[in-house]
Amino acid sequence: TLPASPSLGDFVTFVDYAGTFDSNALTIGRNSQPIQGSATDLTVGTERAASTLVYTDGTQGWLLKNN
């Protein structure tokens, strides 16, 4: 679950270390802030996925930055 009151530039990185997101998807709870402008949680189901979410503002919220 992401922070409820993030600040500009805050970031969270996730990595599928075990290579199991394809069979055990990661769900990132938005905690009231949008993710890429959407009011829905983010689900990642790609094996070996790795990325960073960066907080921008209350409109777009958390944006994905590919590593």
PDB file of N, H, CA, C and O in Angstrom:
ATOM      1  N   THR A   1       0.845  -1.183   0.000  1.00  0.00           N
ATOM      2  CA  THR A   1       0.000   0.000   0.000  1.00  0.00           C
ATOM      3  C   THR A   1       0.888   1.242   0.000  1.00  0.00           C
ATOM      4  O   THR A   1       1.807   1.371   0.809  1.00  0.00           O
ATOM      5  N   LEU A   2       0.587   2.160  -0.935  1.00  0.00           N
ATOM      6  H   LEU A   2      -0.160   2.056  -1.592  1.00  0.00           H
ATOM      7  CA  LEU A   2       1.361   3.392  -1.055  1.00  0.00           C
ATOM      8  C   LEU A   2       1.020   4.355   0.079  1.00  0.00           C
ATOM      9  O   LEU A   2      -0.035   4.224   0.699  1.00  0.00           O
ATOM     10  N   PRO A   3       1.900   5.323   0.360  1.00  0.00           N
ATOM     11  CA  PRO A   3       1.621   6.307   1.412  1.00  0.00           C
ATOM     12  C   PRO A   3       0.365   7.121   1.106  1.00  0.00           C
ATOM     13  O   PRO A   3       0.086   7.429  -0.053  1.00  0.00           O
ATOM     14  N   ALA A   4      -0.394   7.470   2.152  1.00  0.00           N
ATOM     15  H   ALA A   4      -0.168   7.220   3.094  1.00  0.00           H
ATOM     16  CA  ALA A   4      -1.622   8.246   1.989  1.00  0.00           C
ATOM     17  C   ALA A   4      -1.341   9.716   1.716  1.00  0.00           C
ATOM     18  O   ALA A   4      -2.134  10.382   1.049  1.00  0.00           O
ATOM     19  N   SER A   5      -0.229  10.230   2.217  1.00  0.00           N
ATOM     20  H   SER A   5       0.415   9.690   2.758  1.00  0.00           H
ATOM     21  CA  SER A   5       0.109  11.652   2.048  1.00  0.00           C
ATOM     22  C   SER A   5       1.518  11.799   1.476  1.00  0.00           C
ATOM     23  O   SER A   5       2.415  12.287   2.163  1.00  0.00           O
ATOM     24  N   PRO A   6       1.720  11.386   0.235  1.00  0.00           N
ATOM     25  CA  PRO A   6       3.066  11.477  -0.351  1.00  0.00           C
ATOM     26  C   PRO A   6       3.447  12.918  -0.683  1.00  0.00           C
ATOM     27  O   PRO A   6       2.588  13.792  -0.796  1.00  0.00           O
ATOM     28  N   SER A   7       4.731  13.142  -0.834  1.00  0.00           N
ATOM     29  H   SER A   7       5.429  12.431  -0.742  1.00  0.00           H
ATOM     30  CA  SER A   7       5.269  14.436  -1.249  1.00  0.00           C
ATOM     31  C   SER A   7       5.840  14.324  -2.652  1.00  0.00           C
ATOM     32  O   SER A   7       6.241  13.245  -3.087  1.00  0.00           O
ATOM     33  N   LEU A   8       5.872  15.440  -3.351  1.00  0.00           N
ATOM     34  H   LEU A   8       5.546  16.317  -2.997  1.00  0.00           H
ATOM     35  CA  LEU A   8       6.436  15.491  -4.694  1.00  0.00           C
ATOM     36  C   LEU A   8       7.816  14.839  -4.715  1.00  0.00           C
ATOM     37  O   LEU A   8       8.688  15.190  -3.920  1.00  0.00           O
ATOM     38  N   GLY A   9       8.008  13.887  -5.628  1.00  0.00           N
ATOM     39  H   GLY A   9       7.300  13.601  -6.273  1.00  0.00           H
ATOM     40  CA  GLY A   9       9.300  13.221  -5.779  1.00  0.00           C
ATOM     41  C   GLY A   9       9.461  11.955  -4.966  1.00  0.00           C
ATOM     42  O   GLY A   9      10.437  11.229  -5.157  1.00  0.00           O
ATOM     43  N   ASP A  10       8.521  11.663  -4.051  1.00  0.00           N
ATOM     44  H   ASP A  10       7.729  12.253  -3.896  1.00  0.00           H
ATOM     45  CA  ASP A  10       8.602  10.387  -3.337  1.00  0.00           C
ATOM     46  C   ASP A  10       8.560   9.252  -4.353  1.00  0.00           C
ATOM     47  O   ASP A  10       7.899   9.367  -5.386  1.00  0.00           O
ATOM     48  N   PHE A  11       9.252   8.170  -4.069  1.00  0.00           N
ATOM     49  H   PHE A  11       9.789   8.076  -3.230  1.00  0.00           H
ATOM     50  CA  PHE A  11       9.238   7.047  -5.004  1.00  0.00           C
ATOM     51  C   PHE A  11       9.231   5.721  -4.275  1.00  0.00           C
ATOM     52  O   PHE A  11       9.681   5.611  -3.135  1.00  0.00           O
ATOM     53  N   VAL A  12       8.709   4.718  -4.960  1.00  0.00           N
ATOM     54  H   VAL A  12       8.343   4.808  -5.886  1.00  0.00           H
ATOM     55  CA  VAL A  12       8.678   3.338  -4.477  1.00  0.00           C
ATOM     56  C   VAL A  12       9.096   2.461  -5.649  1.00  0.00           C
ATOM     57  O   VAL A  12       8.581   2.603  -6.758  1.00  0.00           O
ATOM     58  N   THR A  13      10.030   1.558  -5.394  1.00  0.00           N
ATOM     59  H   THR A  13      10.449   1.443  -4.493  1.00  0.00           H
ATOM     60  CA  THR A  13      10.503   0.643  -6.428  1.00  0.00           C
ATOM     61  C   THR A  13      10.054  -0.778  -6.077  1.00  0.00           C
ATOM     62  O   THR A  13      10.118  -1.193  -4.920  1.00  0.00           O
ATOM     63  N   PHE A  14       9.604  -1.509  -7.088  1.00  0.00           N
ATOM     64  H   PHE A  14       9.552  -1.171  -8.028  1.00  0.00           H
ATOM     65  CA  PHE A  14       9.268  -2.910  -6.873  1.00  0.00           C
ATOM     66  C   PHE A  14      10.019  -3.757  -7.885  1.00  0.00           C
ATOM     67  O   PHE A  14      10.247  -3.341  -9.021  1.00  0.00           O
ATOM     68  N   VAL A  15      10.403  -4.966  -7.448  1.00  0.00           N
ATOM     69  H   VAL A  15      10.218  -5.304  -6.525  1.00  0.00           H
ATOM     70  CA  VAL A  15      11.160  -5.908  -8.276  1.00  0.00           C
ATOM     71  C   VAL A  15      10.636  -7.310  -7.995  1.00  0.00           C
ATOM     72  O   VAL A  15      10.487  -7.700  -6.837  1.00  0.00           O
ATOM     73  N   ASP A  16      10.360  -8.059  -9.038  1.00  0.00           N
ATOM     74  H   ASP A  16      10.481  -7.742  -9.979  1.00  0.00           H
ATOM     75  CA  ASP A  16       9.927  -9.442  -8.890  1.00  0.00           C
ATOM     76  C   ASP A  16      11.164 -10.326  -8.759  1.00  0.00           C
ATOM     77  O   ASP A  16      11.558 -11.009  -9.704  1.00  0.00           O
ATOM     78  N   TYR A  17      11.754 -10.302  -7.603  1.00  0.00           N
ATOM     79  H   TYR A  17      11.434  -9.747  -6.835  1.00  0.00           H
ATOM     80  CA  TYR A  17      12.984 -11.042  -7.329  1.00  0.00           C
ATOM     81  C   TYR A  17      12.824 -12.541  -7.567  1.00  0.00           C
ATOM     82  O   TYR A  17      13.713 -13.184  -8.127  1.00  0.00           O
ATOM     83  N   ALA A  18      11.686 -13.098  -7.138  1.00  0.00           N
ATOM     84  H   ALA A  18      10.964 -12.576  -6.683  1.00  0.00           H
ATOM     85  CA  ALA A  18      11.469 -14.542  -7.234  1.00  0.00           C
ATOM     86  C   ALA A  18      10.932 -14.987  -8.591  1.00  0.00           C
ATOM     87  O   ALA A  18      10.859 -16.185  -8.867  1.00  0.00           O
ATOM     88  N   GLY A  19      10.552 -14.021  -9.447  1.00  0.00           N
ATOM     89  H   GLY A  19      10.611 -13.048  -9.223  1.00  0.00           H
ATOM     90  CA  GLY A  19      10.034 -14.375 -10.757  1.00  0.00           C
ATOM     91  C   GLY A  19       8.668 -15.032 -10.703  1.00  0.00           C
ATOM     92  O   GLY A  19       8.392 -15.961 -11.462  1.00  0.00           O
ATOM     93  N   THR A  20       7.804 -14.551  -9.802  1.00  0.00           N
ATOM     94  H   THR A  20       8.029 -13.796  -9.185  1.00  0.00           H
ATOM     95  CA  THR A  20       6.507 -15.196  -9.617  1.00  0.00           C
ATOM     96  C   THR A  20       5.303 -14.282  -9.853  1.00  0.00           C
ATOM     97  O   THR A  20       4.173 -14.701  -9.601  1.00  0.00           O
ATOM     98  N   PHE A  21       5.503 -13.056 -10.324  1.00  0.00           N
ATOM     99  H   PHE A  21       6.421 -12.716 -10.528  1.00  0.00           H
ATOM    100  CA  PHE A  21       4.358 -12.164 -10.537  1.00  0.00           C
ATOM    101  C   PHE A  21       3.382 -12.730 -11.562  1.00  0.00           C
ATOM    102  O   PHE A  21       2.201 -12.384 -11.530  1.00  0.00           O
ATOM    103  N   ASP A  22       3.839 -13.589 -12.471  1.00  0.00           N
ATOM    104  H   ASP A  22       4.799 -13.870 -12.497  1.00  0.00           H
ATOM    105  CA  ASP A  22       2.926 -14.168 -13.460  1.00  0.00           C
ATOM    106  C   ASP A  22       1.938 -15.144 -12.819  1.00  0.00           C
ATOM    107  O   ASP A  22       0.820 -15.295 -13.311  1.00  0.00           O
ATOM    108  N   SER A  23       2.329 -15.802 -11.737  1.00  0.00           N
ATOM    109  H   SER A  23       3.238 -15.679 -11.337  1.00  0.00           H
ATOM    110  CA  SER A  23       1.431 -16.731 -11.053  1.00  0.00           C
ATOM    111  C   SER A  23       0.933 -16.194  -9.710  1.00  0.00           C
ATOM    112  O   SER A  23      -0.002 -16.744  -9.129  1.00  0.00           O
ATOM    113  N   ASN A  24       1.552 -15.129  -9.223  1.00  0.00           N
ATOM    114  H   ASN A  24       2.311 -14.682  -9.695  1.00  0.00           H
ATOM    115  CA  ASN A  24       1.182 -14.527  -7.939  1.00  0.00           C
ATOM    116  C   ASN A  24       1.311 -13.012  -8.102  1.00  0.00           C
ATOM    117  O   ASN A  24       2.285 -12.413  -7.646  1.00  0.00           O
ATOM    118  N   ALA A  25       0.326 -12.401  -8.751  1.00  0.00           N
ATOM    119  H   ALA A  25      -0.465 -12.888  -9.121  1.00  0.00           H
ATOM    120  CA  ALA A  25       0.401 -10.981  -9.127  1.00  0.00           C
ATOM    121  C   ALA A  25       0.572 -10.064  -7.916  1.00  0.00           C
ATOM    122  O   ALA A  25       0.060 -10.337  -6.830  1.00  0.00           O
ATOM    123  N   LEU A  26       1.295  -8.987  -8.129  1.00  0.00           N
ATOM    124  H   LEU A  26       1.711  -8.766  -9.011  1.00  0.00           H
ATOM    125  CA  LEU A  26       1.487  -7.942  -7.130  1.00  0.00           C
ATOM    126  C   LEU A  26       0.373  -6.912  -7.304  1.00  0.00           C
ATOM    127  O   LEU A  26       0.151  -6.419  -8.410  1.00  0.00           O
ATOM    128  N   THR A  27      -0.328  -6.585  -6.220  1.00  0.00           N
ATOM    129  H   THR A  27      -0.148  -6.986  -5.322  1.00  0.00           H
ATOM    130  CA  THR A  27      -1.310  -5.510  -6.243  1.00  0.00           C
ATOM    131  C   THR A  27      -0.789  -4.381  -5.371  1.00  0.00           C
ATOM    132  O   THR A  27      -0.498  -4.575  -4.191  1.00  0.00           O
ATOM    133  N   ILE A  28      -0.675  -3.195  -5.968  1.00  0.00           N
ATOM    134  H   ILE A  28      -0.912  -3.038  -6.927  1.00  0.00           H
ATOM    135  CA  ILE A  28      -0.203  -2.014  -5.257  1.00  0.00           C
ATOM    136  C   ILE A  28      -1.428  -1.166  -4.923  1.00  0.00           C
ATOM    137  O   ILE A  28      -2.086  -0.637  -5.819  1.00  0.00           O
ATOM    138  N   GLY A  29      -1.729  -1.038  -3.636  1.00  0.00           N
ATOM    139  H   GLY A  29      -1.194  -1.467  -2.909  1.00  0.00           H
ATOM    140  CA  GLY A  29      -2.866  -0.250  -3.181  1.00  0.00           C
ATOM    141  C   GLY A  29      -2.563   1.239  -3.269  1.00  0.00           C
ATOM    142  O   GLY A  29      -1.534   1.699  -2.773  1.00  0.00           O
ATOM    143  N   ARG A  30      -3.454   1.985  -3.897  1.00  0.00           N
ATOM    144  H   ARG A  30      -4.289   1.611  -4.300  1.00  0.00           H
ATOM    145  CA  ARG A  30      -3.199   3.405  -4.149  1.00  0.00           C
ATOM    146  C   ARG A  30      -3.384   4.279  -2.917  1.00  0.00           C
ATOM    147  O   ARG A  30      -2.858   5.392  -2.876  1.00  0.00           O
ATOM    148  N   ASN A  31      -4.115   3.808  -1.914  1.00  0.00           N
ATOM    149  H   ASN A  31      -4.542   2.905  -1.948  1.00  0.00           H
ATOM    150  CA  ASN A  31      -4.280   4.529  -0.651  1.00  0.00           C
ATOM    151  C   ASN A  31      -4.791   5.957  -0.848  1.00  0.00           C
ATOM    152  O   ASN A  31      -4.258   6.894  -0.253  1.00  0.00           O
ATOM    153  N   SER A  32      -5.802   6.124  -1.666  1.00  0.00           N
ATOM    154  H   SER A  32      -6.235   5.363  -2.149  1.00  0.00           H
ATOM    155  CA  SER A  32      -6.523   7.384  -1.939  1.00  0.00           C
ATOM    156  C   SER A  32      -5.857   8.293  -2.971  1.00  0.00           C
ATOM    157  O   SER A  32      -6.474   9.264  -3.409  1.00  0.00           O
ATOM    158  N   GLN A  33      -4.644   8.013  -3.364  1.00  0.00           N
ATOM    159  H   GLN A  33      -4.143   7.224  -3.009  1.00  0.00           H
ATOM    160  CA  GLN A  33      -3.980   8.814  -4.401  1.00  0.00           C
ATOM    161  C   GLN A  33      -4.081   8.080  -5.737  1.00  0.00           C
ATOM    162  O   GLN A  33      -4.009   6.852  -5.767  1.00  0.00           O
ATOM    163  N   PRO A  34      -4.249   8.816  -6.853  1.00  0.00           N
ATOM    164  CA  PRO A  34      -4.323   8.129  -8.150  1.00  0.00           C
ATOM    165  C   PRO A  34      -2.987   7.493  -8.546  1.00  0.00           C
ATOM    166  O   PRO A  34      -1.918   7.904  -8.095  1.00  0.00           O
ATOM    167  N   ILE A  35      -3.087   6.488  -9.395  1.00  0.00           N
ATOM    168  H   ILE A  35      -3.955   6.153  -9.761  1.00  0.00           H
ATOM    169  CA  ILE A  35      -1.909   5.889 -10.025  1.00  0.00           C
ATOM    170  C   ILE A  35      -2.092   6.106 -11.516  1.00  0.00           C
ATOM    171  O   ILE A  35      -3.028   5.583 -12.121  1.00  0.00           O
ATOM    172  N   GLN A  36      -1.190   6.882 -12.105  1.00  0.00           N
ATOM    173  H   GLN A  36      -0.429   7.307 -11.615  1.00  0.00           H
ATOM    174  CA  GLN A  36      -1.257   7.253 -13.520  1.00  0.00           C
ATOM    175  C   GLN A  36      -2.612   7.871 -13.868  1.00  0.00           C
ATOM    176  O   GLN A  36      -3.182   7.595 -14.923  1.00  0.00           O
ATOM    177  N   GLY A  37      -3.113   8.709 -12.964  1.00  0.00           N
ATOM    178  H   GLY A  37      -2.650   8.934 -12.107  1.00  0.00           H
ATOM    179  CA  GLY A  37      -4.362   9.421 -13.187  1.00  0.00           C
ATOM    180  C   GLY A  37      -5.613   8.602 -12.963  1.00  0.00           C
ATOM    181  O   GLY A  37      -6.717   9.108 -13.162  1.00  0.00           O
ATOM    182  N   SER A  38      -5.474   7.351 -12.556  1.00  0.00           N
ATOM    183  H   SER A  38      -4.577   6.940 -12.395  1.00  0.00           H
ATOM    184  CA  SER A  38      -6.613   6.452 -12.386  1.00  0.00           C
ATOM    185  C   SER A  38      -6.881   6.184 -10.903  1.00  0.00           C
ATOM    186  O   SER A  38      -5.953   6.047 -10.106  1.00  0.00           O
ATOM    187  N   ALA A  39      -8.155   6.113 -10.554  1.00  0.00           N
ATOM    188  H   ALA A  39      -8.909   6.224 -11.201  1.00  0.00           H
ATOM    189  CA  ALA A  39      -8.553   5.844  -9.175  1.00  0.00           C
ATOM    190  C   ALA A  39      -8.706   4.342  -8.926  1.00  0.00           C
ATOM    191  O   ALA A  39      -9.667   3.903  -8.292  1.00  0.00           O
ATOM    192  N   THR A  40      -7.751   3.563  -9.430  1.00  0.00           N
ATOM    193  H   THR A  40      -6.971   3.919  -9.945  1.00  0.00           H
ATOM    194  CA  THR A  40      -7.761   2.122  -9.211  1.00  0.00           C
ATOM    195  C   THR A  40      -6.369   1.663  -8.777  1.00  0.00           C
ATOM    196  O   THR A  40      -5.365   2.302  -9.092  1.00  0.00           O
ATOM    197  N   ASP A  41      -6.328   0.551  -8.051  1.00  0.00           N
ATOM    198  H   ASP A  41      -7.143   0.032  -7.795  1.00  0.00           H
ATOM    199  CA  ASP A  41      -5.044  -0.026  -7.649  1.00  0.00           C
ATOM    200  C   ASP A  41      -4.313  -0.543  -8.881  1.00  0.00           C
ATOM    201  O   ASP A  41      -4.928  -0.779  -9.921  1.00  0.00           O
ATOM    202  N   LEU A  42      -3.020  -0.715  -8.764  1.00  0.00           N
ATOM    203  H   LEU A  42      -2.521  -0.523  -7.919  1.00  0.00           H
ATOM    204  CA  LEU A  42      -2.188  -1.218  -9.858  1.00  0.00           C
ATOM    205  C   LEU A  42      -1.901  -2.697  -9.613  1.00  0.00           C
ATOM    206  O   LEU A  42      -1.476  -3.077  -8.522  1.00  0.00           O
ATOM    207  N   THR A  43      -2.130  -3.524 -10.620  1.00  0.00           N
ATOM    208  H   THR A  43      -2.475  -3.216 -11.506  1.00  0.00           H
ATOM    209  CA  THR A  43      -1.808  -4.945 -10.534  1.00  0.00           C
ATOM    210  C   THR A  43      -0.721  -5.252 -11.557  1.00  0.00           C
ATOM    211  O   THR A  43      -0.834  -4.901 -12.732  1.00  0.00           O
ATOM    212  N   VAL A  44       0.330  -5.914 -11.088  1.00  0.00           N
ATOM    213  H   VAL A  44       0.421  -6.199 -10.134  1.00  0.00           H
ATOM    214  CA  VAL A  44       1.457  -6.275 -11.957  1.00  0.00           C
ATOM    215  C   VAL A  44       1.526  -7.793 -12.016  1.00  0.00           C
ATOM    216  O   VAL A  44       1.706  -8.456 -10.995  1.00  0.00           O
ATOM    217  N   GLY A  45       1.380  -8.342 -13.228  1.00  0.00           N
ATOM    218  H   GLY A  45       1.233  -7.803 -14.058  1.00  0.00           H
ATOM    219  CA  GLY A  45       1.370  -9.786 -13.397  1.00  0.00           C
ATOM    220  C   GLY A  45       2.407 -10.285 -14.383  1.00  0.00           C
ATOM    221  O   GLY A  45       2.243 -11.358 -14.964  1.00  0.00           O
ATOM    222  N   THR A  46       3.474  -9.521 -14.582  1.00  0.00           N
ATOM    223  H   THR A  46       3.608  -8.650 -14.110  1.00  0.00           H
ATOM    224  CA  THR A  46       4.528  -9.901 -15.521  1.00  0.00           C
ATOM    225  C   THR A  46       5.734 -10.438 -14.757  1.00  0.00           C
ATOM    226  O   THR A  46       6.295  -9.760 -13.896  1.00  0.00           O
ATOM    227  N   GLU A  47       6.117 -11.649 -15.083  1.00  0.00           N
ATOM    228  H   GLU A  47       5.662 -12.200 -15.782  1.00  0.00           H
ATOM    229  CA  GLU A  47       7.283 -12.258 -14.446  1.00  0.00           C
ATOM    230  C   GLU A  47       8.513 -11.385 -14.632  1.00  0.00           C
ATOM    231  O   GLU A  47       8.778 -10.887 -15.726  1.00  0.00           O
ATOM    232  N   ARG A  48       9.261 -11.206 -13.548  1.00  0.00           N
ATOM    233  H   ARG A  48       9.045 -11.610 -12.659  1.00  0.00           H
ATOM    234  CA  ARG A  48      10.512 -10.434 -13.502  1.00  0.00           C
ATOM    235  C   ARG A  48      10.312  -8.928 -13.720  1.00  0.00           C
ATOM    236  O   ARG A  48      11.261  -8.212 -14.036  1.00  0.00           O
ATOM    237  N   ALA A  49       9.082  -8.459 -13.550  1.00  0.00           N
ATOM    238  H   ALA A  49       8.311  -9.040 -13.293  1.00  0.00           H
ATOM    239  CA  ALA A  49       8.819  -7.019 -13.690  1.00  0.00           C
ATOM    240  C   ALA A  49       9.583  -6.244 -12.621  1.00  0.00           C
ATOM    241  O   ALA A  49       9.775  -6.712 -11.498  1.00  0.00           O
ATOM    242  N   ALA A  50      10.011  -5.050 -13.006  1.00  0.00           N
ATOM    243  H   ALA A  50       9.855  -4.669 -13.918  1.00  0.00           H
ATOM    244  CA  ALA A  50      10.680  -4.132 -12.089  1.00  0.00           C
ATOM    245  C   ALA A  50      10.398  -2.719 -12.565  1.00  0.00           C
ATOM    246  O   ALA A  50      10.526  -2.416 -13.751  1.00  0.00           O
ATOM    247  N   SER A  51      10.018  -1.868 -11.647  1.00  0.00           N
ATOM    248  H   SER A  51       9.914  -2.114 -10.683  1.00  0.00           H
ATOM    249  CA  SER A  51       9.730  -0.489 -12.024  1.00  0.00           C
ATOM    250  C   SER A  51       9.704   0.383 -10.782  1.00  0.00           C
ATOM    251  O   SER A  51       9.785  -0.106  -9.655  1.00  0.00           O
ATOM    252  N   THR A  52       9.590   1.676 -11.009  1.00  0.00           N
ATOM    253  H   THR A  52       9.525   2.074 -11.924  1.00  0.00           H
ATOM    254  CA  THR A  52       9.532   2.655  -9.933  1.00  0.00           C
ATOM    255  C   THR A  52       8.312   3.534 -10.135  1.00  0.00           C
ATOM    256  O   THR A  52       8.037   3.976 -11.251  1.00  0.00           O
ATOM    257  N   LEU A  53       7.583   3.786  -9.066  1.00  0.00           N
ATOM    258  H   LEU A  53       7.807   3.426  -8.160  1.00  0.00           H
ATOM    259  CA  LEU A  53       6.486   4.741  -9.066  1.00  0.00           C
ATOM    260  C   LEU A  53       6.990   6.022  -8.420  1.00  0.00           C
ATOM    261  O   LEU A  53       7.586   5.984  -7.344  1.00  0.00           O
ATOM    262  N   VAL A  54       6.755   7.156  -9.072  1.00  0.00           N
ATOM    263  H   VAL A  54       6.271   7.186  -9.947  1.00  0.00           H
ATOM    264  CA  VAL A  54       7.176   8.467  -8.565  1.00  0.00           C
ATOM    265  C   VAL A  54       5.931   9.319  -8.372  1.00  0.00           C
ATOM    266  O   VAL A  54       5.084   9.396  -9.262  1.00  0.00           O
ATOM    267  N   TYR A  55       5.816   9.962  -7.206  1.00  0.00           N
ATOM    268  H   TYR A  55       6.504   9.899  -6.483  1.00  0.00           H
ATOM    269  CA  TYR A  55       4.649  10.799  -6.944  1.00  0.00           C
ATOM    270  C   TYR A  55       4.842  12.175  -7.576  1.00  0.00           C
ATOM    271  O   TYR A  55       5.869  12.825  -7.383  1.00  0.00           O
ATOM    272  N   THR A  56       3.817  12.610  -8.347  1.00  0.00           N
ATOM    273  H   THR A  56       2.983  12.082  -8.504  1.00  0.00           H
ATOM    274  CA  THR A  56       3.912  13.901  -9.045  1.00  0.00           C
ATOM    275  C   THR A  56       2.963  14.951  -8.485  1.00  0.00           C
ATOM    276  O   THR A  56       3.392  16.059  -8.164  1.00  0.00           O
ATOM    277  N   ASP A  57       1.672  14.617  -8.362  1.00  0.00           N
ATOM    278  H   ASP A  57       1.324  13.717  -8.623  1.00  0.00           H
ATOM    279  CA  ASP A  57       0.691  15.574  -7.844  1.00  0.00           C
ATOM    280  C   ASP A  57      -0.635  14.864  -7.601  1.00  0.00           C
ATOM    281  O   ASP A  57      -0.752  13.660  -7.830  1.00  0.00           O
ATOM    282  N   GLY A  58      -1.637  15.614  -7.134  1.00  0.00           N
ATOM    283  H   GLY A  58      -1.542  16.592  -6.947  1.00  0.00           H
ATOM    284  CA  GLY A  58      -2.926  15.026  -6.812  1.00  0.00           C
ATOM    285  C   GLY A  58      -3.757  14.635  -8.026  1.00  0.00           C
ATOM    286  O   GLY A  58      -4.725  13.888  -7.890  1.00  0.00           O
ATOM    287  N   THR A  59      -3.399  15.127  -9.216  1.00  0.00           N
ATOM    288  H   THR A  59      -2.612  15.735  -9.326  1.00  0.00           H
ATOM    289  CA  THR A  59      -4.160  14.807 -10.430  1.00  0.00           C
ATOM    290  C   THR A  59      -3.684  13.504 -11.048  1.00  0.00           C
ATOM    291  O   THR A  59      -4.485  12.594 -11.258  1.00  0.00           O
ATOM    292  N   GLN A  60      -2.411  13.399 -11.339  1.00  0.00           N
ATOM    293  H   GLN A  60      -1.760  14.139 -11.168  1.00  0.00           H
ATOM    294  CA  GLN A  60      -1.841  12.179 -11.924  1.00  0.00           C
ATOM    295  C   GLN A  60      -1.369  11.206 -10.857  1.00  0.00           C
ATOM    296  O   GLN A  60      -1.313   9.999 -11.090  1.00  0.00           O
ATOM    297  N   GLY A  61      -1.033  11.727  -9.699  1.00  0.00           N
ATOM    298  H   GLY A  61      -1.078  12.708  -9.510  1.00  0.00           H
ATOM    299  CA  GLY A  61      -0.603  10.884  -8.581  1.00  0.00           C
ATOM    300  C   GLY A  61       0.738  10.218  -8.830  1.00  0.00           C
ATOM    301  O   GLY A  61       1.736  10.879  -9.120  1.00  0.00           O
ATOM    302  N   TRP A  62       0.743   8.903  -8.711  1.00  0.00           N
ATOM    303  H   TRP A  62      -0.067   8.366  -8.475  1.00  0.00           H
ATOM    304  CA  TRP A  62       1.949   8.091  -8.899  1.00  0.00           C
ATOM    305  C   TRP A  62       2.091   7.737 -10.377  1.00  0.00           C
ATOM    306  O   TRP A  62       1.158   7.211 -10.985  1.00  0.00           O
ATOM    307  N   LEU A  63       3.246   8.022 -10.948  1.00  0.00           N
ATOM    308  H   LEU A  63       4.004   8.449 -10.454  1.00  0.00           H
ATOM    309  CA  LEU A  63       3.525   7.680 -12.342  1.00  0.00           C
ATOM    310  C   LEU A  63       4.615   6.617 -12.401  1.00  0.00           C
ATOM    311  O   LEU A  63       5.561   6.634 -11.614  1.00  0.00           O
ATOM    312  N   LEU A  64       4.468   5.693 -13.344  1.00  0.00           N
ATOM    313  H   LEU A  64       3.700   5.679 -13.983  1.00  0.00           H
ATOM    314  CA  LEU A  64       5.476   4.650 -13.546  1.00  0.00           C
ATOM    315  C   LEU A  64       6.688   5.206 -14.277  1.00  0.00           C
ATOM    316  O   LEU A  64       6.573   5.892 -15.292  1.00  0.00           O
ATOM    317  N   LYS A  65       7.834   4.892 -13.734  1.00  0.00           N
ATOM    318  H   LYS A  65       7.927   4.335 -12.908  1.00  0.00           H
ATOM    319  CA  LYS A  65       9.104   5.214 -14.389  1.00  0.00           C
ATOM    320  C   LYS A  65       9.820   3.891 -14.584  1.00  0.00           C
ATOM    321  O   LYS A  65      10.248   3.271 -13.610  1.00  0.00           O
ATOM    322  N   ASN A  66       9.958   3.449 -15.832  1.00  0.00           N
ATOM    323  H   ASN A  66       9.611   3.953 -16.623  1.00  0.00           H
ATOM    324  CA  ASN A  66      10.631   2.162 -16.086  1.00  0.00           C
ATOM    325  C   ASN A  66      12.096   2.267 -15.741  1.00  0.00           C
ATOM    326  O   ASN A  66      12.758   3.264 -16.028  1.00  0.00           O
ATOM    327  N   ASN A  67      12.588   1.210 -15.117  1.00  0.00           N
ATOM    328  H   ASN A  67      12.050   0.400 -14.884  1.00  0.00           H
ATOM    329  CA  ASN A  67      14.008   1.185 -14.738  1.00  0.00           C
ATOM    330  C   ASN A  67      14.851   0.712 -15.891  1.00  0.00           C
ATOM    331  O   ASN A  67      16.073   0.624 -15.768  1.00  0.00           O
TER     332      ASN A  67
END
